[in-house]
Amino acid sequence: MSSPIYAFISSKMQELAPERKAMRELLPTLGQGVVDLRAWIFEDDAPASNQSIRDVYLKALSSASLYIGIFWNEFGQYTVDEFEQATRRGIDRHIYVKDVDADRRDPKLVAFLTSISGVTSGVTPKWFKTVDELQTAVRRSVEAWIKERIVPRPGAREAIYAEDADDIPDLPWRLVGRSGMVARVRGLLENGERVLINGFGGVGKTALAASAAASWLDDGQGAVLWLRVGSEDADTIMETLARALDDPQAVAAASGEAKARALRDLLKGSDVRLLVLDDAWNGAALNTLLTALPRKLPLLVTSRQRFNLPRILDLDELSPDEALDALGYFAGDKDYR
């Protein structure tokens, strides 16, 4: 089994002490023989330190693969800060809310829970009344998370340095019903934005990204560097990108911040004008990689996960008109409108 991975448990310590203890006992039983999953709980795992409380929990949070937030009625500033920092770091977040005496809930906590639970742009909380209900909900959610996120999804072994649209992988012959979205993506990229195309599997994220990248090349905007990143870690992604450039050894030989600087220098000295990271699964790796990119280099990411990028485009099912256009095209250019 690989090295342990940690779930950071965030809640008011006294208010939810039984629930925190239950997480300590439950999480190590959920690894399914695939991972060694453990809980990180401040009162049990934080060392005596010369650092501030916030510095200690931020260090632990940075090493975590999953944030589990448990809320009831009291508002805790540290707990909110932990959630916000997990979001910035690209860490997956699971939220559980105790639905007991909810009329006593602090209005600030109500506002916070409302703000993070948007139908299209937030997280999806689970509600519980007892410790047993919490354990059942966590078991189901974490087992699904392990299956989807932790089981390795290998990225491509080599990045593609494309100077011609025909070099772009997975480029559809014709992208039916998404012309407006392609134009929107292009507009953002031309403004130097970092863009996430988010959506369910099979909805067409990669096809959209490929069409936007091909359009970019057809219009002479400069070379595209494309990599399917999967769930690879940040070091692997940076080294794979570097192998498509002039001096990969400079990146391979470095570590930490020096590795990020080496890749950034390579990209600055190259003709790459657009970076595409396809099928991204590892939020922490993506967050680290962002530090290695030149500030003005446009970035396009596709993922089923809603990572914290400045521009997020939700790719949904085709509209009725778009669906009719697609049906007409595949039926031999018939008009079904």
C-alpha positions as CSV (number, residue, x, y, z in Angstrom):
1,M,0.0,0.0,0.0
2,S,1.2,3.5,-0.7
3,S,2.0,6.2,1.8
4,P,-0.9,7.4,3.9
5,I,-3.2,10.2,2.6
6,Y,-5.0,12.5,5.0
7,A,-8.5,13.9,5.3
8,F,-8.4,17.2,7.2
9,I,-11.3,17.3,9.7
10,S,-12.7,20.8,10.2
11,S,-15.3,21.7,12.7
12,K,-15.9,23.4,16.0
13,M,-14.0,21.2,18.4
14,Q,-16.2,21.2,21.5
15,E,-19.6,21.5,19.7
16,L,-18.9,18.5,17.5
17,A,-16.4,16.4,19.6
18,P,-18.3,13.1,19.2
19,E,-18.5,13.6,15.4
20,R,-14.7,14.3,15.3
21,K,-14.0,11.2,17.3
22,A,-16.2,9.2,14.9
23,M,-14.2,10.4,11.9
24,R,-10.9,9.3,13.6
25,E,-12.3,5.8,14.0
26,L,-14.1,5.6,10.6
27,L,-11.7,6.9,8.0
28,P,-9.0,4.3,8.4
29,T,-11.6,1.6,7.6
30,L,-12.5,3.1,4.2
31,G,-9.3,2.6,2.2
32,Q,-10.7,-0.4,0.4
33,G,-7.2,-1.9,0.3
34,V,-6.3,0.9,-2.2
35,V,-5.1,3.7,0.1
36,D,-4.1,4.2,3.7
37,L,-6.6,6.9,4.6
38,R,-6.2,8.7,7.9
39,A,-7.9,11.6,9.6
40,W,-6.0,14.7,10.7
41,I,-7.7,16.3,13.7
42,F,-6.1,19.4,15.3
43,E,-6.5,18.4,19.0
44,D,-5.0,15.0,18.3
45,D,-2.4,15.6,15.6
46,A,-1.2,19.2,15.9
47,P,2.3,19.2,17.6
48,A,3.5,21.8,20.1
49,S,5.0,24.4,17.9
50,N,6.7,27.8,17.7
51,Q,4.3,28.5,14.9
52,S,0.8,30.1,15.2
53,I,-2.3,27.9,15.3
54,R,-3.2,29.1,11.9
55,D,0.2,28.2,10.5
56,V,0.0,24.7,12.0
57,Y,-3.4,23.9,10.5
58,L,-2.5,25.4,7.1
59,K,0.6,23.2,6.9
60,A,-1.6,20.2,7.7
61,L,-4.2,21.3,5.2
62,S,-1.6,21.7,2.5
63,S,-0.7,18.0,2.9
64,A,-4.3,16.8,2.9
65,S,-6.1,15.2,-0.1
66,L,-9.6,15.7,1.3
67,Y,-11.2,18.4,3.4
68,I,-14.2,17.2,5.6
69,G,-16.1,20.1,7.1
70,I,-18.7,19.3,9.8
71,F,-21.0,22.2,10.8
72,W,-23.8,22.6,13.4
73,N,-24.9,25.8,15.0
74,E,-21.9,27.7,16.1
75,F,-19.9,29.9,13.8
76,G,-16.1,29.4,13.9
77,Q,-13.8,31.8,12.0
78,Y,-11.0,29.2,11.9
79,T,-13.4,26.7,10.4
80,V,-14.5,29.1,7.6
81,D,-10.8,30.0,7.0
82,E,-10.0,26.3,6.6
83,F,-12.7,25.8,4.0
84,E,-11.5,28.9,2.1
85,Q,-7.9,27.7,2.2
86,A,-8.9,24.2,1.0
87,T,-10.7,25.8,-1.9
88,R,-7.7,27.9,-2.9
89,R,-5.5,24.9,-2.8
90,G,-7.7,22.8,-5.0
91,I,-8.4,20.2,-2.3
92,D,-11.7,18.3,-2.6
93,R,-14.3,19.4,-0.1
94,H,-17.0,17.3,1.6
95,I,-19.5,19.2,3.8
96,Y,-21.8,17.7,6.4
97,V,-24.3,19.8,8.4
98,K,-26.0,18.6,11.6
99,D,-29.7,19.2,11.3
100,V,-30.6,19.5,14.9
101,D,-32.0,22.6,16.6
102,A,-31.3,24.5,13.4
103,D,-33.3,27.5,14.6
104,R,-30.4,28.2,17.0
105,R,-27.9,28.4,14.1
106,D,-25.7,31.5,14.1
107,P,-26.9,33.7,11.2
108,K,-23.3,34.1,10.1
109,L,-23.0,30.3,9.7
110,V,-26.3,30.3,7.8
111,A,-25.0,32.9,5.4
112,F,-21.8,31.0,5.0
113,L,-23.5,27.6,4.3
114,T,-25.8,29.4,1.8
115,S,-22.9,31.0,0.0
116,I,-21.0,27.7,-0.6
117,S,-24.0,25.6,-1.6
118,G,-25.0,27.2,-4.9
119,V,-26.8,24.9,-7.3
120,T,-24.4,25.4,-10.2
121,S,-21.2,26.7,-8.5
122,G,-21.0,25.4,-5.0
123,V,-20.5,22.2,-3.1
124,T,-23.2,19.7,-2.2
125,P,-23.6,19.3,1.5
126,K,-25.1,16.2,3.3
127,W,-27.3,16.6,6.3
128,F,-27.4,14.4,9.3
129,K,-28.9,14.2,12.8
130,T,-26.9,11.5,14.6
131,V,-23.4,10.3,14.6
132,D,-24.5,7.1,13.0
133,E,-26.1,9.0,10.1
134,L,-22.9,11.0,9.7
135,Q,-20.8,7.9,9.5
136,T,-23.1,6.4,6.9
137,A,-23.0,9.5,4.8
138,V,-19.2,9.8,5.1
139,R,-18.7,6.2,4.3
140,R,-20.7,6.5,1.0
141,S,-19.1,9.7,0.0
142,V,-15.5,8.8,0.8
143,E,-15.7,5.4,-0.9
144,A,-17.1,7.1,-4.0
145,W,-14.3,9.7,-3.8
146,I,-11.6,7.0,-3.5
147,K,-13.0,5.2,-6.5
148,E,-13.2,8.3,-8.6
149,R,-10.3,10.4,-7.5
150,I,-7.6,8.3,-5.8
151,V,-7.5,5.3,-8.1
152,P,-4.8,6.4,-10.5
153,R,-5.8,7.9,-13.8
154,P,-2.5,8.0,-15.7
155,G,-1.8,11.1,-17.8
156,A,-0.1,11.0,-21.2
157,R,3.6,10.1,-21.2
158,E,4.4,13.0,-23.6
159,A,3.1,16.4,-24.2
160,I,2.2,17.5,-27.7
161,Y,3.8,20.6,-29.1
162,A,1.4,21.7,-31.8
163,E,2.1,24.3,-34.5
164,D,-0.6,23.0,-36.8
165,A,-4.3,22.3,-36.0
166,D,-3.9,18.8,-37.3
167,D,-1.5,18.0,-34.4
168,I,-4.2,18.6,-31.8
169,P,-5.4,15.3,-30.3
170,D,-9.1,14.3,-30.2
171,L,-10.0,17.1,-32.7
172,P,-13.5,16.4,-34.0
173,W,-14.1,16.7,-37.7
174,R,-16.9,19.1,-36.9
175,L,-18.1,20.3,-33.5
176,V,-21.9,20.6,-33.9
177,G,-23.9,22.8,-31.6
178,R,-20.9,24.4,-29.6
179,S,-19.8,27.2,-31.9
180,G,-20.9,29.8,-29.4
181,M,-18.9,28.1,-26.6
182,V,-15.8,27.9,-28.8
183,A,-16.0,31.6,-29.5
184,R,-16.4,32.3,-25.8
185,V,-13.4,30.2,-24.9
186,R,-11.3,31.8,-27.6
187,G,-12.2,35.3,-26.4
188,L,-11.2,34.5,-22.9
189,L,-7.9,32.9,-24.0
190,E,-7.1,35.8,-26.2
191,N,-7.4,38.0,-23.1
192,G,-4.8,35.9,-21.3
193,E,-7.3,34.2,-19.0
194,R,-7.0,30.9,-17.2
195,V,-10.1,28.9,-18.1
196,L,-11.7,25.7,-16.8
197,I,-14.2,23.8,-18.9
198,N,-16.2,21.9,-16.3
199,G,-18.7,19.2,-17.0
200,F,-19.8,15.5,-16.6
201,G,-17.9,12.7,-18.4
202,G,-18.8,12.4,-22.1
203,V,-20.4,15.9,-22.4
204,G,-17.7,17.0,-24.8
205,K,-15.1,18.9,-22.8
206,T,-12.1,17.6,-24.7
207,A,-13.7,18.1,-28.1
208,L,-14.5,21.7,-27.2
209,A,-10.9,22.3,-25.9
210,A,-9.5,20.7,-29.1
211,S,-11.7,22.8,-31.3
212,A,-10.7,26.0,-29.5
213,A,-7.0,25.1,-29.7
214,A,-7.3,24.2,-33.4
215,S,-9.1,27.5,-34.1
216,W,-6.3,29.3,-32.2
217,L,-3.7,27.7,-34.5
218,D,-5.7,28.3,-37.6
219,D,-5.7,32.0,-36.8
220,G,-1.9,32.1,-36.3
221,Q,-2.0,32.9,-32.6
222,G,1.1,30.8,-31.8
223,A,2.0,27.3,-30.7
224,V,-0.1,25.2,-28.4
225,L,1.3,22.8,-25.8
226,W,-1.2,20.1,-24.9
227,L,-1.1,17.5,-22.2
228,R,-3.6,15.0,-20.8
229,V,-2.6,15.2,-17.2
230,G,-5.0,12.7,-15.5
231,S,-4.2,12.3,-11.8
232,E,-0.4,12.8,-12.1
233,D,1.4,14.8,-9.4
234,A,2.8,18.2,-10.1
235,D,6.4,17.1,-10.5
236,T,5.5,14.5,-13.2
237,I,3.3,17.1,-15.0
238,M,6.1,19.7,-15.0
239,E,8.7,17.2,-16.2
240,T,6.4,15.9,-19.0
241,L,5.7,19.5,-20.2
242,A,9.4,20.3,-20.1
243,R,10.3,17.3,-22.4
244,A,8.4,19.0,-25.2
245,L,10.6,22.1,-24.8
246,D,14.3,22.9,-25.3
247,D,15.9,22.0,-21.9
248,P,14.0,19.4,-20.0
249,Q,17.0,18.5,-17.8
250,A,16.8,22.0,-16.1
251,V,13.3,21.0,-14.8
252,A,14.1,17.4,-14.1
253,A,17.1,18.3,-12.0
254,A,15.3,20.8,-9.9
255,S,12.9,20.4,-7.0
256,G,10.3,22.5,-5.2
257,E,10.1,26.1,-6.1
258,A,13.2,25.8,-8.3
259,K,11.4,23.3,-10.5
260,A,8.5,25.6,-11.0
261,R,10.9,28.5,-11.8
262,A,12.8,26.3,-14.3
263,L,9.6,25.4,-16.2
264,R,8.4,29.0,-16.1
265,D,11.7,30.1,-17.7
266,L,11.4,27.4,-20.4
267,L,7.9,28.4,-21.2
268,K,8.9,32.1,-21.4
269,G,11.7,31.3,-23.8
270,S,9.5,29.1,-26.0
271,D,7.0,29.8,-28.8
272,V,4.2,28.3,-26.7
273,R,1.3,30.8,-26.6
274,L,-1.4,28.5,-25.2
275,L,-1.2,25.7,-22.7
276,V,-4.0,23.0,-22.6
277,L,-4.3,20.6,-19.7
278,D,-6.9,18.0,-20.5
279,D,-8.7,15.6,-18.2
280,A,-7.3,17.1,-14.9
281,W,-8.1,15.2,-11.7
282,N,-5.5,16.3,-9.2
283,G,-6.4,19.7,-7.8
284,A,-3.4,20.0,-5.6
285,A,-1.1,19.3,-8.6
286,L,-3.0,21.8,-10.7
287,N,-2.6,24.4,-7.9
288,T,1.2,23.8,-7.8
289,L,1.5,23.9,-11.6
290,L,-0.2,27.3,-11.7
291,T,2.9,28.7,-9.9
292,A,5.1,27.5,-12.7
293,L,3.3,29.3,-15.5
294,P,4.2,32.7,-16.9
295,R,1.7,35.3,-15.8
296,K,0.5,36.1,-19.3
297,L,0.3,32.6,-20.7
298,P,-3.3,31.6,-21.4
299,L,-4.4,28.3,-19.9
300,L,-7.2,26.0,-20.8
301,V,-8.1,23.1,-18.4
302,T,-10.8,20.4,-18.8
303,S,-12.1,18.5,-15.9
304,R,-15.1,16.9,-14.2
305,Q,-14.0,18.7,-11.1
306,R,-14.8,22.3,-10.4
307,F,-11.3,23.6,-9.7
308,N,-10.7,27.1,-8.5
309,L,-9.6,28.9,-11.7
310,P,-10.5,32.5,-12.5
311,R,-12.8,31.6,-15.4
312,I,-15.1,28.5,-15.2
313,L,-17.3,27.5,-18.1
314,D,-19.9,24.9,-17.3
315,L,-20.5,22.6,-20.3
316,D,-24.0,21.2,-20.1
317,E,-26.2,19.2,-22.4
318,L,-27.0,20.7,-25.8
319,S,-29.9,23.2,-25.9
320,P,-33.0,22.0,-27.8
321,D,-31.9,24.0,-30.9
322,E,-28.3,22.7,-30.7
323,A,-29.6,19.2,-30.3
324,L,-31.8,19.6,-33.4
325,D,-28.8,20.9,-35.3
326,A,-26.7,17.9,-34.3
327,L,-29.5,15.5,-35.2
328,G,-29.9,17.2,-38.6
329,Y,-26.1,17.0,-39.2
330,F,-25.8,13.3,-38.4
331,A,-29.0,12.5,-40.4
332,G,-27.5,14.0,-43.5
333,D,-27.9,17.8,-43.2
334,K,-31.6,17.7,-42.6
335,D,-33.4,20.6,-40.9
336,Y,-35.4,19.5,-37.9
337,R,-36.2,22.9,-36.6
